[in-house]
């Protein structure tokens, strides 16, 4: 009984361990801006695809390197020569062509004491004179071969190794560019959600304040101090404010969905942003970018173009290396077999002496192959011309990219300065609108102000609030664009 209870407790503990992490998936997770960017860099599917491509490119380097390693192959062939190949042979060309006739030496020749000269004569059987069609092939033949080769020298291979290594660098830089774009997109989406959330807070405060004023005005109307028209005006303003609040809530939901998408975060899981929307992270004045000390290589696009130029140079060298000789070492060892039938062929009788009692005979060969290109119809010459033009295009690309970067830096400078100027003005307008609305409410409550004045002040306050947060969002986005232009977005 005790043993059964202990097993039950162990099973319960295991179930708690397994099921404990499950509710956390539906729990709200908190992210600062830097944490959101790091989460996106690790989980965004597009970046995972780029990293997979980076691994593929690394494997391609190994593929190129394998060309210079020994290549070993083995093969077995079994052939049925159902129509045996024949050759034309003229046996008369070998000093014969028939049967050798008998030599007859007479007694008289022996008694003469002179040298006897024997002249062979042949009798050609009927039908055997002239060339004959015969076969040297058995009905069944086979071969078992082990071959090996080693590349000793190939200019294209040596340059290909360098090009493969440079190609992996290009793949890494493409991944880096994807990470920078992700950081930019996540930052903008993050600020968009913060702005929408802050606007909802202000709308809620306005709703609370307007609701209080509406209830007070309704009481005053019932007591005969204000007209029904004043209540209706406040009611209309309150309804419009509720509509604005609902719109802002839907925009906040869309903004959160966009942020989750940019982060690679599950759409169904709640998210909480911990950063506060304020002006502390903004540049207080002009960015003052040092154009003379700015290095174009800080921009990943420029670095990618440099790598593409290196690849174009290596491609040109690779084409020219096609004029160089190619040297290979080859070796083969194997057996050739023959037989009058399949069973006879497969009844292997092999050995080093290779006598007629064998049906499989070994062979071996070692050699060096030198391939010298002489004339290819000017194909490589035209390829070199194309590569030169491509290099020229890359150089023009540098000029165009430098001009584009210069333009982006100056635009970022002007945009940050303009957005900061607008933000300062909107901040002052917001403070004035808050003060005007406060005074208008006090005057109305004291009976020295009109209901229309309060509604106008509240409307102006909402407009000032919207303009301020729109200006704050523009300033934050301008700062992100400035960091992107200087190549410092992921360095912060």
ZALONU-608073 format. One record per residue (C-alpha): x, z, y negated; residue number from 1. Coordinates in steps of 0.02 Angstrom, whole numbers. Layout:
% ZALONU-608073
X,Z,Y,NUM
...
***
This chain:
% ZALONU-608073
0,0,0,1
141,44,-120,2
227,-118,-80,3
69,-216,-120,4
52,-126,-288,5
232,-161,-335,6
210,-346,-298,7
54,-349,-408,8
147,-270,-552,9
289,-395,-535,10
164,-539,-535,11
78,-469,-690,12
246,-450,-780,13
292,-629,-737,14
126,-695,-803,15
148,-599,-966,16
323,-670,-986,17
261,-848,-958,18
104,-835,-1063,19
179,-735,-1207,20
257,-883,-1299,21
97,-985,-1291,22
1,-905,-1435,23
151,-925,-1550,24
125,-1114,-1549,25
-38,-1091,-1644,26
35,-962,-1763,27
79,-1006,-1942,28
263,-1044,-1972,29
350,-1014,-2137,30
471,-1136,-2218,31
575,-1137,-2375,32
625,-1307,-2441,33
796,-1299,-2358,34
718,-1240,-2195,35
592,-1382,-2201,36
732,-1508,-2226,37
832,-1435,-2080,38
678,-1438,-1969,39
649,-1620,-2014,40
831,-1665,-1978,41
813,-1593,-1803,42
636,-1645,-1757,43
588,-1803,-1850,44
562,-1943,-1720,45
642,-2079,-1829,46
803,-1977,-1842,47
801,-1946,-1655,48
789,-2134,-1632,49
939,-2160,-1746,50
1039,-2031,-1648,51
990,-2117,-1486,52
1055,-2280,-1559,53
1215,-2189,-1605,54
1236,-2138,-1423,55
1202,-2317,-1368,56
1337,-2379,-1486,57
1460,-2252,-1415,58
1420,-2317,-1242,59
1454,-2494,-1303,60
1630,-2441,-1350,61
1656,-2388,-1170,62
1585,-2554,-1114,63
1713,-2648,-1218,64
1854,-2535,-1160,65
1806,-2568,-978,66
1853,-2751,-998,67
2037,-2702,-1005,68
2030,-2593,-849,69
2059,-2659,-672,70
1913,-2759,-602,71
1892,-2741,-413,72
1760,-2831,-310,73
1722,-2850,-125,74
1615,-2980,-40,75
1562,-3040,132,76
1497,-3215,171,77
1417,-3278,332,78
1382,-3465,338,79
1295,-3579,463,80
1369,-3753,447,81
1218,-3840,521,82
1288,-4007,459,83
1474,-3998,481,84
1584,-4081,352,85
1689,-4226,420,86
1851,-4307,364,87
1924,-4482,396,88
2089,-4476,493,89
2196,-4626,550,90
2303,-4565,694,91
2408,-4723,690,92
2481,-4659,529,93
2559,-4514,629,94
2661,-4630,741,95
2535,-4649,880,96
2357,-4694,887,97
2336,-4700,1078,98
2411,-4651,1246,99
2601,-4661,1272,100
2647,-4793,1403,101
2767,-4754,1545,102
2954,-4796,1526,103
3028,-4912,1663,104
3220,-4915,1683,105
3284,-5048,1804,106
3435,-5034,1921,107
3512,-5180,1835,108
3509,-5085,1668,109
3593,-4937,1752,110
3730,-5044,1829,111
3767,-5135,1668,112
3858,-4985,1596,113
3779,-5014,1424,114
3671,-4895,1322,115
3489,-4902,1366,116
3369,-4899,1214,117
3196,-4834,1253,118
3058,-4902,1141,119
2894,-4808,1160,120
2736,-4908,1173,121
2557,-4849,1160,122
2394,-4907,1231,123
2247,-4875,1113,124
2085,-4835,1207,125
1938,-4944,1169,126
1847,-4884,1011,127
1991,-4773,953,128
2087,-4893,847,129
2091,-4869,657,130
2026,-4722,552,131
1917,-4594,641,132
1785,-4471,572,133
1819,-4298,638,134
1773,-4118,585,135
1884,-3968,561,136
1737,-3850,534,137
1662,-3734,664,138
1471,-3716,671,139
1485,-3538,603,140
1609,-3471,475,141
1629,-3310,377,142
1739,-3226,247,143
1774,-3047,194,144
1872,-3036,31,145
1936,-2894,-78,146
1985,-2960,-251,147
2062,-2873,-401,148
2111,-2929,-575,149
2196,-2846,-723,150
2195,-2908,-901,151
2376,-2909,-961,152
2353,-2982,-1134,153
2204,-3042,-1235,154
2205,-3037,-1425,155
2015,-3037,-1433,156
2008,-2883,-1323,157
2128,-2784,-1433,158
2033,-2827,-1591,159
1868,-2795,-1501,160
1922,-2616,-1467,161
1951,-2586,-1652,162
1786,-2671,-1697,163
1692,-2563,-1571,164
1763,-2405,-1648,165
1716,-2465,-1822,166
1541,-2507,-1759,167
1515,-2327,-1704,168
1562,-2271,-1880,169
1429,-2388,-1948,170
1302,-2312,-1828,171
1346,-2136,-1888,172
1327,-2189,-2069,173
1157,-2266,-2032,174
1105,-2098,-1960,175
1173,-2011,-2115,176
1072,-2129,-2225,177
916,-2087,-2125,178
950,-1901,-2149,179
967,-1923,-2337,180
804,-2021,-2346,181
719,-1887,-2242,182
781,-1749,-2357,183
716,-1846,-2507,184
545,-1875,-2429,185
526,-1695,-2370,186
577,-1627,-2541,187
448,-1733,-2632,188
311,-1690,-2507,189
357,-1505,-2516,190
345,-1502,-2706,191
180,-1596,-2698,192
105,-1460,-2588,193
172,-1322,-2702,194
95,-1406,-2855,195
-73,-1430,-2769,196
-74,-1248,-2710,197
-32,-1185,-2884,198
-170,-1291,-2961,199
-294,-1216,-2838,200
-240,-1041,-2890,201
-272,-1082,-3071,202
-439,-1162,-3030,203
-489,-1006,-2934,204
-442,-898,-3084,205
-541,-1012,-3199,206
-689,-1005,-3081,207
-684,-815,-3076,208
-673,-805,-3265,209
-811,-935,-3292,210
-922,-853,-3163,211
-905,-686,-3253,212
-946,-769,-3419,213
-1095,-859,-3340,214
-1166,-697,-3271,215
-1142,-610,-3438,216
-1225,-753,-3530,217
-1372,-752,-3407,218
-1398,-567,-3441,219
-1389,-598,-3628,220
-1517,-738,-3609,221
-1636,-625,-3515,222
-1618,-497,-3656,223
-1652,-631,-3786,224
-1481,-636,-3868,225
-1435,-815,-3819,226
-1530,-973,-3782,227
-1561,-1048,-3610,228
-1460,-1198,-3668,229
-1302,-1091,-3674,230
-1328,-1038,-3493,231
-1356,-1217,-3438,232
-1197,-1276,-3524,233
-1094,-1143,-3438,234
-1179,-1184,-3273,235
-1132,-1368,-3291,236
-953,-1321,-3333,237
-949,-1205,-3183,238
-1013,-1342,-3066,239
-885,-1466,-3131,240
-749,-1338,-3103,241
-808,-1312,-2923,242
-799,-1500,-2896,243
-621,-1504,-2964,244
-576,-1360,-2850,245
-644,-1450,-2696,246
-547,-1607,-2742,247
-389,-1506,-2762,248
-415,-1425,-2593,249
-432,-1594,-2509,250
-275,-1655,-2597,251
-184,-1499,-2537,252
-238,-1534,-2358,253
-178,-1714,-2372,254
-14,-1654,-2448,255
15,-1533,-2305,256
-22,-1669,-2178,257
104,-1784,-2264,258
234,-1645,-2266,259
207,-1611,-2080,260
228,-1796,-2045,261
390,-1806,-2145,262
455,-1651,-2054,263
403,-1706,-1880,264
295,-1549,-1874,265
135,-1541,-1766,266
-18,-1582,-1871,267
-127,-1454,-1781,268
-9,-1309,-1816,269
-28,-1211,-1980,270
117,-1208,-2103,271
164,-1089,-2244,272
280,-1134,-2387,273
382,-987,-2451,274
464,-1064,-2605,275
383,-1028,-2773,276
345,-1164,-2897,277
445,-1126,-3054,278
567,-1202,-3174,279
718,-1100,-3120,280
784,-1237,-3005,281
774,-1370,-3139,282
913,-1429,-3251,283
886,-1348,-3420,284
965,-1489,-3518,285
1036,-1662,-3499,286
1117,-1691,-3327,287
1281,-1748,-3408,288
1337,-1855,-3261,289
1523,-1892,-3274,290
1517,-2080,-3250,291
1705,-2104,-3261,292
1740,-1978,-3122,293
1594,-2032,-3012,294
1650,-2103,-2844,295
1542,-2242,-2774,296
1593,-2186,-2599,297
1484,-2032,-2625,298
1336,-2146,-2595,299
1308,-2181,-2412,300
1250,-2358,-2452,301
1422,-2396,-2525,302
1508,-2320,-2374,303
1400,-2425,-2257,304
1447,-2582,-2354,305
1632,-2536,-2336,306
1610,-2522,-2149,307
1521,-2690,-2143,308
1668,-2766,-2238,309
1789,-2694,-2109,310
1684,-2768,-1970,311
1684,-2938,-2056,312
1874,-2933,-2070,313
1891,-2887,-1887,314
1772,-3026,-1841,315
1881,-3150,-1934,316
2037,-3086,-1846,317
1946,-3097,-1680,318
1907,-3280,-1709,319
2088,-3318,-1754,320
2148,-3225,-1599,321
2059,-3358,-1498,322
2212,-3467,-1527,323
2322,-3343,-1432,324
2359,-3361,-1245,325
2269,-3253,-1118,326
2363,-3177,-971,327
2285,-3104,-814,328
2351,-3034,-650,329
2249,-3081,-496,330
2258,-3024,-315,331
2151,-3066,-162,332
2157,-3005,16,333
2032,-3044,152,334
1986,-3124,317,335
1914,-3293,362,336
1818,-3306,526,337
1750,-3449,632,338
1640,-3463,784,339
1534,-3585,883,340
1386,-3466,870,341
1328,-3320,764,342
1364,-3197,905,343
1537,-3273,928,344
1572,-3256,742,345
1512,-3076,737,346
1617,-3034,890,347
1764,-2997,775,348
1936,-3020,850,349
2064,-2997,713,350
2245,-2948,702,351
2408,-2973,610,352
2479,-3098,738,353
2338,-3224,705,354
2350,-3303,879,355
2225,-3423,950,356
2142,-3278,1039,357
2080,-3219,869,358
1928,-3282,776,359
1961,-3191,610,360
2123,-3227,517,361
2186,-3128,367,362
2259,-3199,207,363
2328,-3128,45,364
2375,-3196,-125,365
2445,-3123,-287,366
2465,-3224,-445,367
2469,-3229,-632,368
2349,-3335,-734,369
2399,-3396,-906,370
2266,-3480,-1012,371
2328,-3571,-1166,372
2197,-3642,-1286,373
2247,-3814,-1348,374
2097,-3898,-1430,375
1916,-3840,-1442,376
1844,-3975,-1554,377
1883,-3872,-1712,378
1751,-3744,-1661,379
1857,-3593,-1709,380
1907,-3677,-1872,381
1725,-3688,-1924,382
1697,-3508,-1869,383
1841,-3451,-1980,384
1762,-3544,-2126,385
1598,-3453,-2095,386
1684,-3283,-2087,387
1772,-3316,-2253,388
1606,-3353,-2336,389
1530,-3197,-2259,390
1673,-3092,-2329,391
1643,-3169,-2499,392
1460,-3120,-2486,393
1510,-2942,-2442,394
1620,-2935,-2597,395
1474,-2994,-2703,396
1370,-2858,-2618,397
1494,-2728,-2683,398
1472,-2791,-2860,399
1284,-2791,-2846,400
1279,-2617,-2768,401
1395,-2545,-2901,402
1283,-2615,-3037,403
1129,-2544,-2950,404
1209,-2372,-2932,405
1261,-2373,-3115,406
1082,-2416,-3163,407
1012,-2277,-3051,408
1129,-2148,-3127,409
1079,-2192,-3305,410
896,-2200,-3259,411
911,-2030,-3175,412
994,-1962,-3333,413
856,-2028,-3446,414
715,-1980,-3327,415
774,-1801,-3307,416
794,-1783,-3496,417
622,-1858,-3529,418
532,-1755,-3396,419
614,-1595,-3459,420
561,-1637,-3636,421
382,-1670,-3579,422
383,-1510,-3476,423
435,-1405,-3625,424
296,-1482,-3730,425
166,-1457,-3593,426
222,-1277,-3569,427
193,-1245,-3754,428
24,-1333,-3747,429
-26,-1227,-3598,430
18,-1067,-3690,431
-81,-1123,-3842,432
-231,-1175,-3735,433
-230,-1005,-3647,434
-229,-916,-3814,435
-368,-1025,-3885,436
-477,-996,-3731,437
-446,-809,-3739,438
-494,-799,-3923,439
-647,-910,-3896,440
-711,-795,-3757,441
-685,-639,-3863,442
-773,-718,-4013,443
-919,-770,-3903,444
-934,-598,-3825,445
-928,-519,-3998,446
-1064,-637,-4057,447
-961,-728,-4187,448
-923,-883,-4082,449
-1026,-1018,-4002,450
-1052,-1058,-3819,451
-997,-1237,-3850,452
-833,-1174,-3921,453
-799,-1076,-3761,454
-839,-1224,-3649,455
-727,-1338,-3752,456
-585,-1212,-3745,457
-603,-1193,-3556,458
-602,-1382,-3534,459
-447,-1399,-3641,460
-364,-1259,-3542,461
-396,-1347,-3377,462
-326,-1509,-3448,463
-172,-1417,-3512,464
-147,-1334,-3343,465
-160,-1501,-3253,466
-40,-1583,-3376,467
85,-1442,-3360,468
93,-1446,-3171,469
97,-1634,-3171,470
246,-1626,-3290,471
328,-1492,-3181,472
306,-1601,-3026,473
379,-1751,-3119,474
530,-1647,-3172,475
559,-1586,-2994,476
547,-1763,-2924,477
664,-1827,-3060,478
790,-1694,-3008,479
776,-1751,-2826,480
803,-1932,-2880,481
954,-1879,-2983,482
1031,-1790,-2834,483
996,-1944,-2729,484
1080,-2056,-2857,485
1238,-1948,-2864,486
1247,-1931,-2674,487
1226,-1742,-2682,488
1053,-1724,-2606,489
1109,-1651,-2439,490
1258,-1559,-2515,491
1152,-1428,-2602,492
***
